[in-house]
């Protein structure tokens, strides 16, 4: 078996920005949008953030506002709102970033790959043909063509319109 080392992910795993007892998906603000937290939407039972450690440009995290560890813990209204915002966020990314496709997924539990396993969240990862090349494998470098703050500024007007 071959092993691919990904040391750049360690910063995410042991993130010093996350204080004990706090949750990434429960930002310490009542604002609907906050660049400081990469918060594109908060309201109606849903939180949407830009991933601070993205796989690609525009990588979003979509979570219920209520702190629950499993999708089976959601009630019908929460499930509907979450799915509605997954659709809206995907449409916004399609319009603004024009990707060739998406990876959209949910990892339940740390053994399934969830980096934060006590608050469920979906990843929406825009993908472009050839978006990752030899740089990631050979040089342990991931290339993301747009600064995260610029991506935030570009996406925010559409999220504000949808709120």
N, C-alpha and C positions, 0 to 999 in steps of 0.2 A: 504494500500500500504506500502511495506517495503522500507526503504531508506538505501542505501549503501553509506556511507561517504567515499570520496577519497581525503583526505587532501594532499597527496603527489603530486597531480596534480596542487595545488595552485602555486607551484614554476614555473610551465610552464605558467600559466595564467598571473602572475605578474612578469615574468622573469626580474631580474635586469640587466641581460647581454644585453638585447635589448634596445638600445638607442632610444629615440623618433625620428621619422623621418627616421629610418632605417628599412630595411626589411631583415628578415632571409634569404630569397631566392635571395638576391642581396648582396652577401658577398663582403666586401671591398678589393677585390683582383682581379687581372686579371689572376692569376694562374689557371690552369685547375684543380689542386688538392691542398688542403691545410688542413693539420691536425688540425691546430688551429681553423678552422671553421667547422671541420668534413666534409669538402667538398671532395667528392669522384670524382665528375665530374662537369666541367663547360665548356660548349662549344656547338656549333651547336644549340643554342637556348634552351638548357636544363641545369638545375642545379640539382644535386643529392647530398643529405646530409644524414649522419647518424642522426637519431633523438636523440637529446641530452636528451630527456625524454622518452625513449622507453618503449613500452609495452612488447617487447621481444628482445632478442639479434638479431642484424642485422636489426632492424626496420629502413627502409629508407623513405626519403621524396623526391619525384620527382616532379619538377615544371618547367614550362616554364620560360625562362630567362626574358621574358617580363612580367611586372607587370600588371596582369589582374585579376579581381575578379570573372569571370565566364567562364566556359568552352565554352560558346557560343561566347565569345570575341576572341577566338583563330582563326587564319586563317588556311587554309588547311595544309600548310607546317608545321606550329607549331604543329598542331594536330598529323600529321604523325610522326614528330620527337619525340614528347612526348610519343606516343604509342610505337615507336621503342625502346626508352630507357626504358620504363616500361618492355618490353619484355626482353631486354638485362640485366637489373638489376635483374629481377626475375631469369633469367638463371644463373647469377653469384651467387646469393644467393643459388640456388639449388645446384650448383657445390661445393661451399665452405662450406656451413652450413648444407646441406642435411636435410632440414626440411621435415615434413610429409605433410605440406600444407601451404597455404598462405591466409591471408586476404589482399585484395588489394581494396582500396577505395578512394573516393573523397567526402568530405563534402562541399557543396556549401552554404555559408552563416553561420553566427553565430548561427542562430536558428536551423540549421541542424547539428551543432556540430563542425563547423570549428573554431579552436582556433585562426587561422590567416585567416580572411575572405576576405581580400582585395587582396590576391595573391594566386590563386588556386594552389593546390598541392595534389598529390596522396600519400597515405601511402602504403608501401609494408611491411607487417608484417609477417615474417616467423613464422610458428606454428609447434609445436611438440606435439605428444600425451602426455598429462599430463604436459604440460609446465607451467601451473599455477595451484596451489593447494590451500589449505586452508590458506596458509600464507597471501595471498593478502586480503582475506575477514576477517579473524580473527585477524591478527596482523598488518594490514595496512602496510605490507611489500611485495614488489614485488621482486622476486628473478630472477636475470639475471646472467647466469653462466659465462659470459666472460666480462672482462673490455672493455669499449667502445673504448679505444685507441688500444687495441689488435685487436678488430673487425675491426677497420679502417685499421690497418696495414695488416691484412689478406685479406681484400677485395680490397685494393688499386691496387695491381698489375694487377688484372683482369679488373678493370675499366680503368687503364692506357692503357692496351692492346686494349680495345674497343674504346678508344678515337681517 
